[in-house]
């Protein structure tokens, strides 16, 4: 058992560390990441075959570890990377565009001059900012992110015609920098990687500063997609 555990740890490090580097920092797309990781598994298999020729006593634990890691990688990769989660929410649709002054006030998170009652008097939701999703860190993504202010003053971010690569434990952030999530406002977990959906913006959030939507994969600490909001 001790030999098997040591073999699993050694083979896991030999495969896992380079595979993580290949898919996160080398590959430009998800397909490219799959190809590179598969090629690395093949290279490791050849290397292990050569290594084990003169070490028959290690064949069972080393090959067992390799098979376990390969099977686990395929299972996790399929479960997290190929199964779409489809949603179809009724999202807020802007009826008009505000004046530049109203838009700046709405983005800043300040209340209308007449308080909430002044916002209620508005005929319908208005569009404050919008941006197109693009894939990031080796992932693909399309769709539109739109900040909509409701008649009562509440703001939401809507995703429409939305389709990004599936993943696991993905959060939706508003960030000050499209390349970083260090300075962020959290909107919650991604509801689905395909389909229309919306997220409430916390009151007082200054969207002139937090003007980027980032979909963030927590286990791999990478971005799935980014939309830079343009007022």
C-alpha positions in Angstrom: 0.0 0.0 0.0 2.8 2.4 0.9 4.5 1.8 -2.5 1.2 2.4 -4.3 0.6 5.6 -2.5 4.1 6.8 -3.2 3.7 5.9 -6.9 0.3 7.7 -7.1 1.9 10.8 -5.5 5.0 10.7 -7.8 3.1 10.0 -11.1 0.4 12.5 -10.1 3.0 15.3 -9.7 4.8 14.2 -12.9 1.5 14.5 -14.8 -0.5 17.1 -12.9 2.0 20.0 -12.6 3.0 20.2 -16.3 -0.6 19.6 -17.3 -1.8 22.5 -15.3 0.9 24.7 -16.8 -0.1 23.6 -20.3 -3.8 24.2 -20.0 -3.6 27.5 -18.0 -0.6 29.3 -19.5 0.3 27.7 -22.8 -3.0 26.7 -24.5 -5.1 29.5 -26.2 -8.3 27.5 -26.4 -10.0 24.7 -24.6 -9.4 22.4 -27.6 -5.8 23.3 -27.5 -5.6 22.5 -23.8 -7.1 19.1 -24.4 -4.6 18.3 -27.2 -1.6 19.4 -25.1 -2.7 17.5 -22.0 -3.4 14.4 -24.0 0.1 14.7 -25.7 1.7 15.0 -22.2 -0.1 11.9 -21.0 1.3 10.1 -24.0 4.8 11.3 -23.4 4.6 10.3 -19.7 3.4 6.8 -20.8 6.4 6.4 -23.0 8.7 7.6 -20.3 7.2 5.3 -17.7 7.5 2.3 -20.1 11.2 2.9 -20.6 11.7 3.5 -16.9 9.9 0.2 -15.9 11.8 -2.0 -18.3 14.5 -2.5 -15.8 12.3 -2.2 -12.7 9.7 -4.9 -13.0 8.9 -4.7 -9.3 7.5 -1.2 -9.8 5.3 -2.0 -12.8 2.1 -2.8 -10.9 2.0 0.3 -8.5 3.3 2.7 -11.2 1.0 1.5 -14.0 -1.9 1.4 -11.5 -1.3 4.9 -10.5 -1.1 6.0 -14.1 -4.4 4.3 -15.0 -6.1 5.8 -11.9 -4.9 9.3 -12.7 -5.9 9.0 -16.4 -9.4 7.7 -15.5 -9.8 10.5 -12.9 -8.7 13.1 -15.3 -11.1 12.0 -18.1 -14.0 11.7 -15.7 -13.4 15.2 -14.1 -12.7 16.7 -17.5 -16.0 15.4 -18.9 -18.0 16.4 -15.9 -16.7 19.9 -15.6 -15.8 20.8 -19.2 -18.4 19.3 -21.5 -21.7 19.2 -19.7 -23.7 22.4 -20.4 -25.9 23.9 -17.7 -28.7 25.7 -19.6 -30.9 28.4 -18.0 -33.6 30.6 -19.5 -34.5 33.4 -17.1 -36.8 36.3 -17.9 -34.3 39.2 -17.8 -34.9 42.9 -17.5 -35.0 44.6 -20.9 -34.1 48.3 -21.3 -37.0 50.4 -22.7 -34.8 53.5 -23.2 -31.4 55.1 -22.7 -31.0 57.7 -20.0 -29.4 61.1 -20.5 -25.6 61.3 -19.9 -26.3 62.9 -16.5 -28.8 60.1 -15.5 -26.5 57.5 -16.8 -23.5 58.7 -14.7 -25.8 58.9 -11.7 -27.0 55.4 -12.3 -23.5 54.0 -12.8 -22.3 55.7 -9.6 -25.0 54.0 -7.5 -26.3 57.3 -6.2 -30.1 57.7 -5.8 -32.0 60.1 -8.1 -32.2 63.7 -7.0 -35.8 63.1 -5.9 -34.9 59.9 -4.1 -36.5 56.5 -4.9 -39.8 58.2 -5.9 -38.0 60.0 -8.7 -36.8 56.7 -10.1 -40.3 55.1 -9.8 -41.7 57.9 -12.0 -39.5 56.6 -14.9 -41.5 54.8 -17.6 -39.4 51.6 -17.6 -35.9 50.1 -17.2 -33.0 51.9 -18.8 -29.7 50.7 -20.1 -26.6 52.1 -18.3 -23.8 50.1 -19.9 -23.2 47.1 -22.1 -20.3 44.9 -23.3 -19.6 41.7 -25.2 -18.3 38.6 -23.6 -15.0 37.2 -24.9 -13.3 34.0 -23.8 -10.3 34.2 -21.5 -7.4 32.1 -20.3 -7.9 29.4 -22.9 -11.7 29.3 -22.8 -14.3 30.4 -25.3 -17.3 32.7 -24.6 -19.9 34.8 -26.4 -22.9 36.9 -25.4 -23.8 40.4 -24.1 -23.6 41.7 -20.6 -25.9 44.7 -19.9 -26.4 46.9 -16.8 -30.1 47.7 -16.5 -31.5 50.1 -14.0 -35.1 49.3 -12.9 -37.8 52.0 -12.4 -37.3 51.7 -8.6 -33.5 52.3 -8.9 -32.3 48.8 -8.4 -29.7 47.6 -10.9 -29.1 44.2 -12.5 -26.5 42.8 -14.9 -28.2 40.7 -17.6 -26.5 38.1 -19.8 -28.2 37.5 -23.2 -27.3 35.3 -26.1 -24.9 33.9 -23.6 -22.7 30.8 -24.2 -19.4 30.1 -22.5 -17.3 27.0 -21.9 -18.7 24.9 -19.0 -16.8 24.7 -15.8 -17.1 24.0 -12.1 -17.6 26.5 -9.2 -17.7 29.6 -11.3 -18.4 33.0 -9.7 -19.6 36.2 -11.3 -17.5 39.3 -10.4 -17.6 43.0 -11.2 -14.0 44.1 -11.2 -11.9 47.2 -11.6 -9.4 45.4 -13.9 -10.3 43.0 -16.7 -7.1 41.1 -16.0 -7.5 40.7 -12.2 -10.1 39.8 -9.6 -8.2 41.3 -6.6 -10.5 44.4 -6.5 -14.0 43.0 -7.1 -17.7 43.0 -6.2 -19.2 39.5 -6.0 -22.6 38.9 -7.7 -22.9 35.2 -6.9 -22.3 31.8 -8.6 -22.9 31.5 -12.3 -26.4 30.1 -12.8 -25.6 28.4 -16.1 -23.0 28.5 -18.9 -25.7 28.8 -21.6 -28.8 31.0 -21.7 -30.3 34.3 -20.6 -29.9 35.2 -16.9 -29.4 38.2 -14.6 -27.7 39.2 -11.3 -28.5 41.9 -8.8 -25.9 44.6 -8.3 -25.3 45.5 -4.6 -26.6 48.9 -3.7 -24.0 51.7 -3.8 -21.6 49.8 -6.2 -19.8 52.3 -8.4 -20.0 50.8 -11.8 -17.7 53.5 -13.2 -15.0 51.8 -11.2 -16.2 48.2 -11.4 -16.8 48.2 -15.1 -15.8 44.6 -16.0 -17.7 41.4 -15.7 -15.4 38.4 -15.0 -16.5 34.8 -14.8 -14.0 33.2 -12.4 -13.3 29.5 -12.0 -12.3 29.0 -8.4 -10.6 25.5 -8.5 -8.3 26.5 -11.3 -8.1 30.3 -10.5 -8.6 31.3 -14.1 -11.1 33.5 -16.0 -13.7 31.8 -18.2 -14.9 34.9 -20.0 -14.7 38.7 -19.6 -17.1 41.5 -20.7 -15.8 45.1 -20.5 -18.8 47.4 -19.9 -19.0 50.5 -22.0 -21.4 53.3 -21.1 
